[in-house]
Amino acid sequence: SLCGMSLCTAGNIMNIQALPKAGKTAVVESAVAAVFNGNRQGPDTLGFMAENTEGHAVIHFDTEQSRYDHDALVRRAVCRARVQRTPTWFYSYSVADRDIADRRVDLRHAITEGRRTHGGVFAVLIDGIGDLCGDPNNPAEAFALVDELHALAIFHDCTIITVLHENPGSESGKTR
């Protein structure tokens, strides 16, 4: 939830979209911190709240940043949540150096393993959903990816949160 309003539920996809450098990754970091925090008062989660009461897997896929920046994001989420370390059910992957087809296989594998290891999947966060398409501006390919993700969210009874970048210079919010 955000400021007490429900944002997303199991079996559904939620999307965060904005222009480059608008703070989308900070939103993901805050959402991750909220899950780490478990609804305790005080942490810096920008108003996000989430409670993984069952200890199901939370999977974060970063398709955009260097390994250094990816690691820094996870460390900042730990600091924001005011916890000592990431929970055992949290898995974060830097896949910017992987081929697109491999990224999609890796994502399905991580979700399946998270479910097997932790009895279910609470949430999947994908920062850079366009990087799971060869051509994110190709409607057939983009819609097929959305269908695949929605099927995964339904099958695994989890929320999938994606980050999508708007085309630079777009005044209408056109995404890529």
N, C-alpha and C positions, 0 to 999 in steps of 0.2 A: 504494500500500500504506500501511498504518498500522502502525507499530511492527513491520514485517517481515511482516505478514499481508496477503494480497491482499484488496482491497476490491471492485474492479470490473474487468471485462474488456471488451474491444471487443465491440460488438454487444449490450450490456446497459445497463440503467438502474440507477442507485444513488440512493437517496433519503436525505436528511438531514432529520430531523424533530425538533422540540422546541417547547416553549412560546415565546411572544414574549420577546425579550431574554435568551435562554439561550445565545447565542453562535454561532448558526448562520452568520452572515455571517463571523465570525472563522474558522470552520472552512473556509469557501469561500476566504477570503483566504489561509489557510495552505496549502490544496491548490494554489492558483494559484502561490504562492511555491515550493512543491515542484517544480512543473513548470518554473518559471523556473530553479530551482537545478540541475536535472539530476542529482540524487543525490549532489551534493557534500556533504561532512561539514560540520556546524557551523551552518547557518542555522536560524532560528527557524520551523520548519514544523509544530510541534506533533506531530512524529512521522510526518508524511506524507512519502512519497517517490514520485516519478514521474520517468520518463525518456522524453522525447520524442525518441528517437534519430533519427527520420526527419525531424524538423522540420515535422511536419504541423501544421495549424491547431489552435489552442486558442481556443474561442469562449466568452465569458462574457456572459450576458444578465442584467442587473439590472432587475427589473420593479418594484422597491419604493422605492429610495432616490432622493433628489434627485441632480442632476448633481454637486453639490459632494461629497456623501457617496460617490457612486460613484467619483469621481476619487480621493478620499482612500483608498478601499479598494485601488485599483490601486497607488497610491503606497506604501501600507503593505506590500503584497505584494512590491513591488520592494525595499523596505528589509529585509523578513524574509528574502528570498532573497540579500541582499547582492550584488545586481547593479546596474549603472548605469542600466539602462532596460529597458523591456519588450522581449522578443524580437520580431522582425519577424513571426513567425507567430502572435502573440497579438492577438486582437481582443476588445475589451470594449465593450458597448453599454449605455447607460442608456435604458431604454424605458418608464419609468414614465408618461411623458406621452403615450404612444401608445395608440390604441384597441386593444382586445383582438385583433380580427381582424387589424389591422396588425402587432401583435407577432408573431403566428404566421407571417405571411407574411415578416416581417423575419427571423425565426429560420431558416426554411427557406432564404431567400436567403443569409444569412450562412454557413450550413453548406455550401451549394452553392459559393459563392464561395471559401470557405476551402479546400475540396477542390480546386477548379480552380487556385487560386493556389499551394497548397503540396503538391499531390500526394496529399492525404488530410486527414482530420480525426482528431486524437488524442483530443480530449475536448471536450464541450460542458457548461458549467455554467450552470444556470438558477436564479437566486436569486429565488424567488417563483413557483413553478410554478402555484400557484393563480391567479395573475394572468394566466394564459393561458386561463382559463375564464371565461365570463360568470357561471356559478354553480358554483363548485367543489364544492358540496354536492349537485349533480345527478349521480347515478351515471352516467347515460347519457353526459352531456357529459364527465365526468371520465374514464371508461373509454375514451372515444373519443380523448381527448388522450393517455392512456397508450399506447394502441395506435399512435397517430401517432408518438409519440416512440420507441417500441420499433422501429417500422419504419425510422425515420431512423437509429437506432443500428445496426441490422443492415445497412441499405443502405450506410451510410458507414463501416461497420466501426470504430465509435468507441464510447467510453463517454459516456453522458449522465448527469450528476449533477444532481439536482434538490434544491431546498430547499422543504420543505412545513411550514407552520405548524400547530401543534395549536390547537384551539379554546381560547380563554381559559377558564379555570375547569374544563377537562376533567381529570378524574383518571385517565381510562383511555387517554389518548393519542389521543383522537378528533381526526382531522385535519379541516381545512377545505379 
